[in-house]
């Protein structure tokens, strides 16, 4: 039986179709692809013995075949795709030769993501991605490609609506954060900048290889640095790549975070909107939220800034969209702003991420200093052995590595120790660790479903252990590294009393009737 047409503005049992302008969007993309391929194909054909009119005819015929065939395929897909928003589930039927029928239970939907590239925005279209956050090779996501912007917003409000009797909270609803253009100063000091610089250098070499000009590029660079020593040439190239990476990082920040806005909608839905060319809207049910994570990469931390990520159930990274990071709630911003946003997201008066944390024993510092010495002296020792065996040049290189790498690793080890900490702040347990990427996690104590106590042979000798708070949200477990044995167990018992207490027993001390608990 043929499905009935439905009113797209009203949820019900009727089937709906994708927006007819989907065909126009696909045709525009195919025209761009055909135009990009036409010039090289035309030059290739005319370089032989073919006359110009014949080459042009072949190119136009190929372009017409590409555009016509692709547009026809899009029209068939449009006619064969339909979806339905029912009271209990969302259905999607698509396919011509192989018909796919998929359903998602509405009570398992965790996110509704709206995206639109510049062409789709011009045509008033959006792509709707409805997900449960489970890792099932794409079977947990329904994608509507494409619907009108009005229909996309209607679907988002319908699927993310809270309970019918949920009342708004005027004190906490509304806009939680908006973009401050001054935050762009944190883009060049992020990890993205050196990665983009390396990618730019690799792209130049790759493109030159495609056109058979890689040797010419290498000779050009060598000629520019003909009177410069090799170390200075390497330094200059690294600086140029870094500058290119910083410029790329600024452009990427502008594209990702322009028009940023974080708000809480009535009924308990957090919504993040951002994007300059590709507009993006991510909605997260607040009842799925289990905490927040304050992330401070080293460069950003030096400028006293941090970003805020959500720790939520069913909020997984989308494998088929490499630019999607659904958990980002705030871009790198001043630490005071990040703490304020974290408190607002959690509906707390004081930010748990700013709580005073307990320090870890000196044995944790000793362990990190030992790792640092191994990391600094190990490569130098290998180079020294190879130098004694092969060439004295490696001996000088080993000395340079020792002088440069060892102090750096020691400084990072001391910083890593200072960053260790844990504590309890109201309804949240807080743990902090890391140096190159310092992370402070505020996790709901009620969301902890288990503790894992890990203690290696070296940790037993040092009298420390690692606690892992298991939860169904975020990464699944959050660690408290190298806490003292009694200190860590007492913290776990305080944070979630009913979970670990049955497995603890007091150990009498020599002077006091009771001592801190130990695991049975």
N, C-alpha and C positions, 0 to 999 in steps of 0.2 A: 504494500500500500504506500502510495506517495505521501511524504510528510506534508503536513499543512504549513502554510506560511504563518509566521508569527509576528506579533508586534514587538520590535526590538527594544522598546522602552519598558516592557513589563515582563517580569519573570513568570514562567509558567511551564507547562508540559509541552508546548509547541516547539518544533524544531526551528532553528535559525540558520542562516547562511552567512558566509563571509562577505565583506564589502565588495561590491562590483568593481570599485576602483583598484582592487588588487591586481586585476589584469593590466590596467594602465601603468601601475608601478612596475610590474614585471617587464612590460614592453619598454619602458624608459631605461631600465637597467640593461636590457638586451641591446638597445640602440647604442648605449655607451660602450658596451663590450665590442659590438660590431665596428663602431667607429675606431676604437683603439687597435683592433686587429686589421682594419682595412688598409691603413697606410703601409705597414711593413709588407703585407701581402701584395699590394700594388707595386711597390718598389721591387720586390722579388720577381714578380712576373715580367715587369718591363726591363729588368736587367738581362733577360734572355733575348730570344728572337721574336717574342710576341709583340704585335702592334699595340699601341696605346688603347684603342677602342676595344680590342679583345680582352686585354688585361682588366680594363674598367668593367666590362660586361661580366667577367668571371667574379670580380670582387663584389659587384652589386648583387649578383645572383646568390653568392654565398651569404651576404648580409641579409638579403630578403629571406633566404631559407632559415637562417638562424633566428631572425626576429619573428617570422611567421610561425615556425615550429614551436619556439618557446612560448609565444603568446597563446597558441592553440592549446598547448599543454597546461598553461595557467588557467585558461577558460574551462577546460575539462576538470581540473582540480577544483576550481570554484564550484562547478555544478555538482561535483561528487562529494563535497565536504559539507557537513552540517553538524550542528552541536545543539545541545539542550541543557538548560539549567533547571533541574528538577528539585523537589523539596529535600531529597536525600543524597543525590549524586549529580555529577556533571558527566554527560555523555558526549563522545565525539566519534563520528563515523566518517571515514574518508577512504579513497582508493578506487581504482578502476578495475584492473585485473585482479588485484589482491585487495579485498575490502577489509579494512581494519575497524574494529569496533572496540572502543576503550571507554572506561568509566573510572571516575574518582569519587570516592565518598566525600561529601561536603564536610563532614566532621574531621576529616584527616587533612584538609587543605591547610597549609601553613603559610603560604605566601602567594601573592598575585603581583606579578612583575609586568609593568608596561614599558615598552621601549619603542622608539621611533627615530629612524635616521633622517637626515635633512629632506630627502625626497618624500618619505612617508609623512613627515610633518607638513610639507607643502600640500600634500593631497588630503590631509586631515585623517590619516590612518595611524594605527598603533598595532604592535604585536603584543598579544596577551599570553603570558606564560603562567600557568596555574600549576603549582607544585606542592608536594607533600614533604619534600626535604629528605626523602629516603634515597639510598643508593641502590637503585635497581636497574641500571643501564638505560635510563631514560623512560622506563615504564611508569615512573611516579610523576611524570610531568605531562600535562596537556598544553599544546601550543596552538593558538588561534592566529593564523598568519594570512590575512590581516583583517581587522575590523575597524569601524569608524572610531574616532576619538571619543565621541559621546557614548557609544556602546562599550568601549573599553572601561571608561570611568564607571559606567553603570554596573558592569560585571565586577569590578574591583569592590565597589561599595556593597554589592549584594553578597559576594562570597566572603568578604572579610567582616561582615556585620556581626556584632556581638549578640549576646542574648537579648531577646525582645524587651526584657524588663531592665536592661542595664541603663543606669542613669549616668549622665555626664558629670564630670567633676570640674567645676569652673576654676578651681584653684590650680589644677594640674593640666587641664586640656588647653589646647591652643598651640601656638608656635613655641618651640623649645630652643631653636637655634636657627640663625640665618647666616649667610656668608658675609664675612668681613674681608674685603679685598686685600687687606694687609697680610692675611695668612699666606699669600702667595710666596712670601719670603722664605717659607719652609720647604718649598718644592726643590730648589737646587741642592739642598743638603740631605735629601732623602737618598735611599739606596737606588732609586730609579735613575738618578743622574749618571753614575758610572756605568750602569747597565746600558742605558741609551747611548752613551758615548762609545762603548765597545760595539754595540749593535750598528752604530753609524759607520765605524771603521770597517767592520765586517761587510756591511752592505756595499761600501765603495769598492772593496776588493771583489765581491761577488759579481756586481754589475759589470765591472771592468773585465772580468773573466768571460762573462756572457758575450761581450762584444769583441773578445780577443785583444783587449787593450791592457791587460793586467801588467805585462812587462813595461809598457809605456808609463803606467802610473807609478810603478816602482822606480823606474829611471827618473821620472819627474821629481819624485820625493827625494831621491838621492842627490840630484842636481841642486835642489834647493838647500840641502844641508851639506854641500860639498866641503865647505870650510869649517864645519862643526864636528867636534869629536863625537864618538859613538854614544857615550853616556848622556851628553847634552842633547843629542838628536833624539834619543829615547825619551828624555825628560820633556822636550818640546812637543813630541808627538802625543805623549800622555796628557800634557796640559791642553793641547788642541782637542783631543778626544773628550776630555773632561768638560771643556767649555761647550763643545757641541752637545754633550749630554745634559748640561745645565740648561741650555736653551730648549732642548727637547723636553726636559722635565717641566719647564715653565709652560710650554705649549700643552703638554699632557694635562697638567693641573687645570689650566683654563678650560680645556675640553671636558674634563671629568666633573669639576666642581662648580662651574658657572651655574647661577640660579639655584644654588643649594638652599634647601629648606627642610628642617626637621620639625615635625609637628605631631601632636597627639590628637586624634580625632575622637569625638564622643563615642562611647562604647568600648574604648580601650584598644585602639589600633595606632601603632607608630608608623608614620609615613615619611620616607626620605625621597625628596625630588631633587634632581641635579642633572647637569649636562648642558653643553653649549650647542653642539651640532646634533648629537644623538641624545635626545631627551630620555630620561629614565625615571620611573616611579616605582619604588619598592614599598610594599606594605607588610607589616609584621604584627601578628596578634600579640598583644601585651601579655596575655595569660600564658604564652609560650616562653616568655622571658624569664631566665634564671639568673641573670646577672649581667655585668659588663666587664670588658677588658680594656685597660688603658695601655696602649702600645706606644713605646718610646724608642724608635731606632736611634742609634748613637748620634748621628748628625743632628737629628731633630731634638734629641734630649739636651745637647750642648746649648741649644737656644731656648731651653726651658719650655718645650712644647710637647704635645702628645695627641694621639688620635684615640677615638672611642669606638670600640666594636661591641656588638651585641653577643651575649652568650644565651642562645635560645634553642629550644628543642625543634627539630625538624628544619633547621636552617643550614642547609648544606651548600657548598660551593657547586655551581653548575658546571659540569665538565665540558659541555659543548659551547660555553660562552666564556672565553678566557678573560674577558674584560669585566665580567660580572663578579662583584664581591658584595653579596647581599647583606653581610653583617656590618658593613661600615655605617656608623651613625654620625660620625663627625670627622672631617678631615684634620690633618695636623693643625693644632691651634694652641694658643698659650695654655700652660698647664692649669691655670686658675679657671679658664673657660672650660677645659676638658672636665675638670672636677665638677664644675657647676652643672654641665650637661649630664654627666653621669648621675648626679644626685636627682636631677629632674626626671630622667628616664626611669629611675628606680623609685620615684615618689618619696625620696628621703630629704630631710632638711639639711643633713650634713653628708658629704660624699664619703661612702665607705672607702673609696680609693685613696682618700687623704688621711686615713686613720694611722695612728702611730703603731708600728709593727715591732714585734720582738726580734732582736738580733739572734744570729745563730752562733754556735760555739766556735772557738778558735780553730778547732780541728777542721772545720769547713774551709777556713782560709788556708790552712796548711795543705789540704788536698788540692785546692786550686793553684797554689804556688807550685806544687809538684807538677801538675799538668802543664803549667806555663813553662817551666824549665825543660820538660820533655819536648814541648812544642817548639821551643827556641833552640835548644842545643841538639835535638835529634837530627834535624836536617843538616846542621853544621857538622856534626860528627860524620854523617854519611858523605858529605862533600869532602871532608878532610881525608877519609879513607880512600875515596876515589882519586883525590888529588895526589896522595902518596903513591898510588898505584899507576895513575895515568899521566897527569900533567900538573905542574905546580900552580897553574892558573886557578884550579879548583880550590887550592889551599887559600889563596887570597879571597876567593868567593866565600869560602867557609868562614873566614875571619869577618868579612863584611856582614854575612848573615847573623853571626853571633852578636856583633856590635849593634845591629839594627833591630833584629827580631827579638832577642832576649829581653831587653828593657820594655819593649812594646807588650809582649805577652805577660810580663810581670805586672805592668800597670793594668792591663785588662783583667788579670786574675784578682788583683786587689779591689778593682771596681766591681767585679762580679760578686765578691764576698760582701762588700758594703751594700749591694742591692738585695741580698737575701733577706727575707723577712716574712713573717706570718702573724696573723692576729684575728680577733673576732670584733666586728663592729655591728652591733645590733643584730639584725636578722641575717647578716652576711659573714662568711669567713673570707679572709683576704690573704692572698699569697703573692709574693713578688720575687722575681728572679730574672737573670739575664744581664748582659752587658752590651753586646753589639745590638741586641734587641731586648730592651728591658720591658717586661710585661707585669702589670699589676691586675690581678683578677679578683673581683668581688663576686662571690658565688653565694646564692641563697643557701642557707643551712638546710632548709627544708627540701632543697633539690638534690642533696647528697644522698645517694642510694647505697653507698658502700665505701670502705676504706681499703686500700692496698698498702701494706707495709713491706718495703723492700730494703734489704740490707746485704750488701756484698761482703766478702771476706775482709776487704780493706776498710769498709765502713764499720764492721764489727770491731776491728782493731782500734779505729779512731773514736768509737763510741757515738756514731751518728747513724741516722737512717733517713730514708726518703719515704714520705707519705704521699699517696695519690688519692685525691677525693674523686670518686667515680660519680658521674652524673649522666643523665640522658641528653644533656644539652652541649652545644659547642663542640669541643674536641673530644668529649667523652670522659676525660680525666684531667685533673689539674694537680700539679706536683708541688710539694713542699720539700725542697732539696736540702739534704745534709743538716737536718735538725738534730738536736741532742736527743738521745733515746727517751729519757723521761720527759723532756720538753715536748717532743713531737707527739708522744702518746697522750700527754696531758692536754695538748691542744686539740687533738682529735676527739677526746672525751668531752671537752668543753664545747666544741663546736657542734657536735651531734651527739648528745649524751646517751641516747638510747641505742646507738649503733655499735659502739666499741666498748662501752662500759662492761658488758657481760664477759668480755674476753680479757679484762684487766684484773690484776690482783695487787694489793699494796705490798711493798717489800719493806719489812722492818729495818730501820737503821740502827747503828750502834748506840746512838744517844736518844733518838726519838722513837716513839712507838710506831710511827708510820712514816713512810718515805714515798716519793713519787711513784706512780704505778708503772708496772712493766707488763709486757704481753705474756700471756700464759703459754 
